[in-house]
Amino acid sequence: MVPADLTMAAFHSCMPPWNGEGGFAISMDATGHVEFSALGGGSDPEAADAYTAAINSCMTGFTFESAPFAYRDVVSSSVDRLIAYDYAWRWMLPCLAGHDRLPSHIPSFSDFAKPEGAPWSNYYSPTSRDDFDELLEVRYTCGPGTGPLQPHGEFSTR
């Protein structure tokens, strides 16, 4: 199962660069399986369909949590942001460093203090589909970027 905070990382691990026209839609069923579809396809709908087929083929190995984008809303108050900052520097960043997976940008206190920022969502970035499997192992070891915070900003005693 792909944790909610790795949803976009999983998507990106399966998405080769797209230089064509048109857009794409993402849908998820009740079992957590995701499907991409082309919206129009621009001047080359066959290329867009082939692109979505390649992504869907890659994505068949993933099952996602039912609320894949909820993790962004976990940290809402100033106190939550301080807890997330403390967790990052005491646990998350040292754990990632121990697995040679530090993010390219190490978040500062000011990154956590900005109400519009979500630095905890950038800890895990795969470089390829094969790399995602290793990244998932690191995520299960190091945990989510929001650490002790549960949905709705409640502190966890786990």
Backbone bond lengths (Angstrom), bond angles and torsions (degrees), N, CA, C in turn:
res aa  C-N    CA-C-N  psi(-1)  N-CA   C-N-CA  omega(-1)  CA-C   N-CA-C  phi
1 M - - - 1.450 - - 1.525 108.53 -
2 V 1.307 116.42 129.42 1.467 121.31 178.45 1.532 107.92 -85.14
3 P 1.344 116.98 120.31 1.460 120.08 178.18 1.534 111.11 -62.68
4 A 1.318 116.05 153.39 1.461 121.59 -176.44 1.520 112.52 -55.12
5 D 1.340 117.43 -38.29 1.455 119.05 -176.87 1.525 113.40 -73.02
6 L 1.325 118.22 -6.69 1.465 120.97 176.11 1.529 112.53 -107.56
7 T 1.313 117.91 8.52 1.464 121.34 -178.14 1.524 111.75 -55.39
8 M 1.321 117.03 -54.28 1.462 119.89 -177.56 1.523 111.29 -66.75
9 A 1.328 117.72 -35.32 1.466 120.49 177.33 1.529 110.21 -62.52
10 A 1.333 117.45 -40.44 1.471 120.91 177.26 1.523 110.16 -64.34
11 F 1.331 116.91 -45.74 1.467 120.21 178.47 1.524 110.38 -56.74
12 H 1.336 116.47 -48.74 1.460 120.51 -176.67 1.528 112.16 -65.45
13 S 1.330 117.11 -29.97 1.467 119.23 179.63 1.522 111.48 -68.59
14 C 1.324 116.95 -19.98 1.470 121.65 -178.78 1.519 113.56 -105.30
15 M 1.309 118.09 -0.84 1.459 120.55 -173.87 1.524 112.20 -107.72
16 P 1.333 117.36 102.62 1.466 118.53 173.29 1.529 108.97 -69.10
17 P 1.315 117.25 162.39 1.473 119.10 178.98 1.530 111.24 -57.32
18 W 1.318 116.33 141.05 1.462 122.50 178.79 1.510 108.29 -119.65
19 N 1.323 116.55 120.34 1.465 121.16 -179.94 1.515 112.35 -109.15
20 G 1.313 116.22 2.84 1.456 120.01 -178.45 1.512 112.61 -82.08
21 E 1.310 114.80 -172.82 1.462 121.77 179.31 1.528 108.79 -98.62
22 G 1.306 114.92 169.55 1.458 120.36 176.63 1.514 111.62 89.57
23 G 1.309 114.24 172.21 1.457 120.24 -178.45 1.510 111.38 -122.26
24 F 1.314 115.11 -177.10 1.448 121.53 -177.87 1.521 110.05 -136.62
25 A 1.299 115.50 149.37 1.461 121.86 176.95 1.520 108.12 -114.66
26 I 1.320 115.82 148.57 1.455 122.10 177.18 1.519 107.12 -121.17
27 S 1.324 116.21 129.02 1.462 119.76 175.51 1.524 108.60 -127.64
28 M 1.322 115.45 150.39 1.455 120.63 178.71 1.515 108.27 -130.34
29 D 1.338 116.15 133.52 1.461 119.42 179.16 1.529 110.08 -88.03
30 A 1.309 116.94 178.61 1.463 122.47 -175.58 1.526 112.93 -65.70
31 T 1.327 117.73 -19.01 1.465 120.33 179.89 1.521 112.73 -89.47
32 G 1.334 118.06 -2.92 1.451 121.46 178.55 1.513 114.87 92.35
33 H 1.330 117.67 10.70 1.466 120.53 176.76 1.528 109.30 -90.57
34 V 1.328 114.97 140.26 1.458 122.15 -174.56 1.517 110.04 -109.41
35 E 1.345 115.15 145.30 1.459 120.20 174.92 1.519 109.54 -135.98
36 F 1.329 115.33 134.32 1.457 122.62 175.24 1.522 108.22 -97.02
37 S 1.315 115.94 146.90 1.464 120.42 173.88 1.525 108.75 -142.55
38 A 1.318 115.32 149.93 1.458 121.29 -179.46 1.518 110.09 -80.82
39 L 1.317 115.89 142.04 1.459 121.77 174.51 1.518 107.31 -108.08
40 G 1.295 116.25 93.66 1.457 120.95 179.61 1.505 113.65 88.93
41 G 1.320 118.03 -64.33 1.458 121.05 -179.21 1.507 113.65 92.05
42 G 1.322 117.48 -1.74 1.457 120.47 178.59 1.510 112.56 62.36
43 S 1.324 115.82 -137.70 1.469 120.32 -175.97 1.529 112.42 -82.26
44 D 1.341 117.79 -8.00 1.459 120.17 -179.78 1.534 110.33 -135.66
45 P 1.351 116.71 74.73 1.469 119.59 -177.46 1.525 113.28 -61.96
46 E 1.343 117.61 -29.31 1.469 119.54 178.47 1.525 111.06 -66.32
47 A 1.339 117.44 -39.03 1.466 121.06 177.27 1.530 110.35 -65.73
48 A 1.331 116.65 -40.47 1.465 120.59 177.80 1.522 110.71 -63.80
49 D 1.321 117.21 -41.47 1.468 120.60 178.36 1.528 110.86 -65.29
50 A 1.333 117.70 -40.16 1.469 121.25 177.70 1.534 110.43 -64.66
51 Y 1.321 116.23 -38.78 1.464 121.63 178.19 1.524 110.21 -62.32
52 T 1.324 117.26 -48.60 1.469 120.02 -179.82 1.522 111.11 -66.09
53 A 1.323 117.95 -34.83 1.470 120.56 177.68 1.530 110.35 -63.59
54 A 1.337 116.95 -40.56 1.467 120.59 178.58 1.534 110.70 -65.06
55 I 1.313 116.46 -42.08 1.465 120.08 178.30 1.521 110.15 -64.54
56 N 1.334 116.86 -46.51 1.463 119.93 -179.28 1.522 111.86 -62.67
57 S 1.317 117.22 -36.22 1.464 120.83 177.09 1.533 109.99 -62.52
58 C 1.318 116.84 -44.12 1.460 121.74 178.30 1.531 110.97 -65.22
59 M 1.328 117.21 -40.16 1.457 122.04 -174.72 1.530 113.94 -75.13
60 T 1.332 117.72 -12.83 1.474 119.00 -177.56 1.522 112.34 -61.45
61 G 1.315 118.14 -22.85 1.456 120.66 179.64 1.518 114.24 -80.54
62 F 1.314 117.52 -4.76 1.460 121.27 -176.78 1.521 111.73 -107.09
63 T 1.320 115.15 142.55 1.457 122.68 166.40 1.521 104.96 -124.70
64 F 1.330 116.76 131.79 1.459 122.11 -174.54 1.514 111.58 -107.39
65 E 1.330 114.54 154.02 1.457 119.70 171.66 1.525 108.35 -59.64
66 S 1.311 115.86 155.71 1.465 119.91 -172.89 1.526 114.04 -70.73
67 A 1.307 118.97 -19.19 1.468 121.32 179.06 1.524 108.51 -123.40
68 P 1.347 117.66 72.20 1.461 120.05 -169.32 1.514 116.56 -63.89
69 F 1.313 119.47 -16.77 1.458 119.17 -178.01 1.530 112.46 -112.62
70 A 1.326 117.49 6.00 1.462 121.39 -177.71 1.526 112.58 -65.86
71 Y 1.326 118.04 -26.36 1.465 120.18 -176.35 1.517 112.47 -60.22
72 R 1.312 119.68 -27.11 1.465 121.74 179.44 1.526 111.23 -66.61
73 D 1.326 117.32 -27.04 1.458 121.28 -176.11 1.529 112.79 -90.34
74 V 1.324 117.70 -1.36 1.458 121.12 -175.35 1.516 111.98 -65.83
75 V 1.307 118.04 -36.56 1.457 122.43 -176.06 1.523 108.10 -103.81
76 S 1.333 116.11 109.18 1.455 118.07 -175.49 1.522 113.21 -124.33
77 S 1.306 119.08 -34.92 1.469 120.60 -176.73 1.529 110.95 -96.08
78 S 1.313 115.54 168.41 1.466 120.97 177.08 1.520 110.77 -63.18
79 V 1.315 117.11 -37.38 1.465 121.13 178.55 1.526 109.61 -65.03
80 D 1.328 117.21 -44.08 1.466 120.67 177.15 1.522 110.79 -58.18
81 R 1.328 116.66 -41.35 1.457 120.90 -179.54 1.532 111.08 -65.32
82 L 1.324 117.55 -38.28 1.461 120.64 176.50 1.529 110.83 -65.32
83 I 1.319 117.23 -40.54 1.466 121.07 177.65 1.531 109.88 -64.06
84 A 1.334 117.13 -43.91 1.468 120.72 178.87 1.531 111.09 -63.49
85 Y 1.331 117.14 -37.84 1.467 121.23 177.48 1.530 110.59 -65.37
86 D 1.322 116.30 -48.22 1.457 120.79 179.23 1.525 110.75 -59.64
87 Y 1.316 116.71 -44.58 1.466 122.00 178.29 1.525 110.85 -60.94
88 A 1.322 116.74 -41.47 1.469 120.41 -179.55 1.520 111.08 -59.74
89 W 1.314 116.70 -46.74 1.470 119.90 -174.40 1.523 113.32 -82.02
90 R 1.325 118.22 -26.28 1.466 119.26 179.49 1.526 112.67 -88.51
91 W 1.340 117.09 -30.66 1.458 119.26 -174.54 1.528 113.87 -126.95
92 M 1.314 116.99 -57.35 1.462 120.54 -169.00 1.525 113.05 -60.30
93 L 1.320 118.15 -54.65 1.471 120.44 -176.82 1.533 112.20 -65.47
94 P 1.337 120.06 -42.29 1.470 118.48 174.82 1.534 112.82 -62.12
95 C 1.319 117.37 -37.79 1.466 120.52 178.16 1.524 110.74 -64.83
96 L 1.322 116.80 -46.35 1.458 120.27 178.09 1.529 110.97 -62.29
97 A 1.321 117.34 -39.88 1.466 120.89 178.33 1.525 110.53 -62.17
98 G 1.326 116.99 -38.36 1.455 121.38 178.86 1.517 113.17 -64.64
99 H 1.325 116.48 -20.79 1.471 122.06 177.73 1.528 111.26 -105.97
100 D 1.323 116.56 11.18 1.467 122.46 -178.74 1.526 111.72 55.51
101 R 1.351 116.20 42.50 1.466 122.07 -177.31 1.524 112.48 -128.37
102 L 1.324 118.09 31.60 1.463 118.84 177.66 1.522 109.86 -62.21
103 P 1.331 117.20 141.35 1.472 119.04 176.82 1.521 110.71 -67.55
104 S 1.322 116.25 158.83 1.467 120.26 -179.08 1.530 111.27 -64.74
105 H 1.321 117.31 -29.87 1.466 121.78 177.05 1.530 107.76 -116.13
106 I 1.329 116.21 116.88 1.456 120.75 176.64 1.529 106.68 -84.07
107 P 1.346 117.22 118.95 1.464 119.14 -176.26 1.527 112.33 -68.25
108 S 1.318 114.37 140.96 1.460 121.45 178.57 1.529 109.13 -99.15
109 F 1.333 115.46 175.32 1.456 119.30 176.80 1.526 110.84 -58.12
110 S 1.331 117.05 -40.90 1.473 119.43 -178.40 1.542 111.03 -64.50
111 D 1.345 118.06 -31.11 1.465 120.14 175.69 1.526 110.76 -62.43
112 F 1.324 116.36 -39.29 1.465 120.48 179.99 1.523 111.85 -75.97
113 A 1.321 116.94 -29.29 1.462 120.96 -176.05 1.527 113.13 -75.62
114 K 1.317 118.17 -22.59 1.465 120.88 -178.11 1.532 109.73 -72.28
115 P 1.328 118.42 122.02 1.465 120.87 -179.02 1.529 114.07 -59.39
116 E 1.329 117.08 -28.18 1.466 119.70 -178.89 1.530 112.12 -88.39
117 G 1.325 117.31 -7.62 1.462 120.94 -177.86 1.518 112.88 -84.86
118 A 1.315 116.03 156.13 1.470 122.62 176.00 1.531 108.37 -143.84
119 P 1.344 118.16 63.98 1.459 119.94 -175.41 1.523 113.69 -62.42
120 W 1.315 117.91 -23.33 1.462 122.30 178.73 1.524 112.34 -68.77
121 S 1.311 117.66 -12.06 1.470 120.01 -179.58 1.528 112.13 -89.76
122 N 1.334 117.58 1.43 1.467 120.46 -176.80 1.525 114.02 -115.41
123 Y 1.316 117.87 17.91 1.458 119.97 -178.85 1.524 112.60 -74.96
124 Y 1.298 117.55 -29.91 1.460 121.02 -173.50 1.527 110.82 -117.46
125 S 1.330 116.99 115.34 1.460 121.86 179.72 1.525 109.56 -136.33
126 P 1.331 117.39 108.86 1.468 119.00 178.79 1.524 110.87 -77.88
127 T 1.318 115.51 155.28 1.455 119.94 176.80 1.530 111.30 -100.07
128 S 1.333 116.96 -15.11 1.468 121.40 -179.99 1.526 108.71 -163.00
129 R 1.330 116.22 174.85 1.466 120.48 177.11 1.529 110.20 -63.26
130 D 1.327 117.47 -41.79 1.462 120.59 178.51 1.524 110.97 -63.82
131 D 1.314 117.08 -37.78 1.454 121.81 178.99 1.522 111.45 -66.78
132 F 1.326 117.70 -28.12 1.457 119.91 -178.47 1.523 111.40 -61.56
133 D 1.317 118.15 -37.46 1.460 120.56 179.91 1.527 110.94 -61.02
134 E 1.334 117.08 -42.13 1.466 120.88 176.54 1.524 110.36 -66.08
135 L 1.328 115.85 -41.46 1.460 121.12 179.47 1.525 110.76 -61.11
136 L 1.317 117.14 -39.55 1.459 121.27 178.47 1.529 110.68 -62.83
137 E 1.321 117.29 -39.76 1.468 121.29 176.43 1.530 110.48 -61.04
138 V 1.335 116.10 -44.35 1.468 120.36 178.93 1.521 110.01 -63.73
139 R 1.324 117.25 -40.88 1.466 120.95 179.41 1.523 111.32 -61.12
140 Y 1.347 116.75 -41.56 1.462 119.30 178.54 1.523 111.71 -66.89
141 T 1.332 117.47 -27.66 1.464 121.40 177.70 1.526 111.45 -80.64
142 C 1.320 116.94 -48.27 1.467 121.47 -174.28 1.532 113.47 -86.51
143 G 1.314 117.60 -25.85 1.459 120.69 178.07 1.517 113.60 91.90
144 P 1.332 115.68 -178.97 1.463 120.58 -179.86 1.527 110.97 -74.45
145 G 1.299 115.63 155.16 1.452 120.32 -179.62 1.509 114.45 -64.02
146 T 1.313 117.52 -20.89 1.462 121.18 179.72 1.514 112.39 -91.51
147 G 1.302 117.08 -3.18 1.456 122.53 172.31 1.506 116.74 50.09
148 P 1.324 116.61 -115.43 1.461 120.04 -172.08 1.523 114.86 -74.99
149 L 1.320 117.64 -0.47 1.462 119.79 -178.89 1.528 110.70 -88.21
150 Q 1.275 116.27 135.27 1.455 123.10 176.61 1.525 108.18 -100.65
151 P 1.348 118.26 168.14 1.468 118.70 174.74 1.522 111.09 -50.90
152 H 1.294 115.54 145.47 1.464 125.03 -179.49 1.525 112.14 73.22
153 G 1.353 117.85 14.70 1.446 121.63 173.04 1.510 115.49 76.62
154 E 1.335 119.03 15.29 1.456 120.67 179.22 1.520 109.09 -80.58
155 F 1.335 116.16 143.08 1.458 120.21 179.39 1.520 109.45 -79.94
156 S 1.335 115.22 136.10 1.451 121.02 -178.97 1.522 109.80 -94.97
157 T 1.304 116.76 145.80 1.463 121.63 176.71 1.516 111.60 -105.47
158 R 1.339 117.46 14.46 1.465 119.42 -176.81 1.485 113.64 -62.69
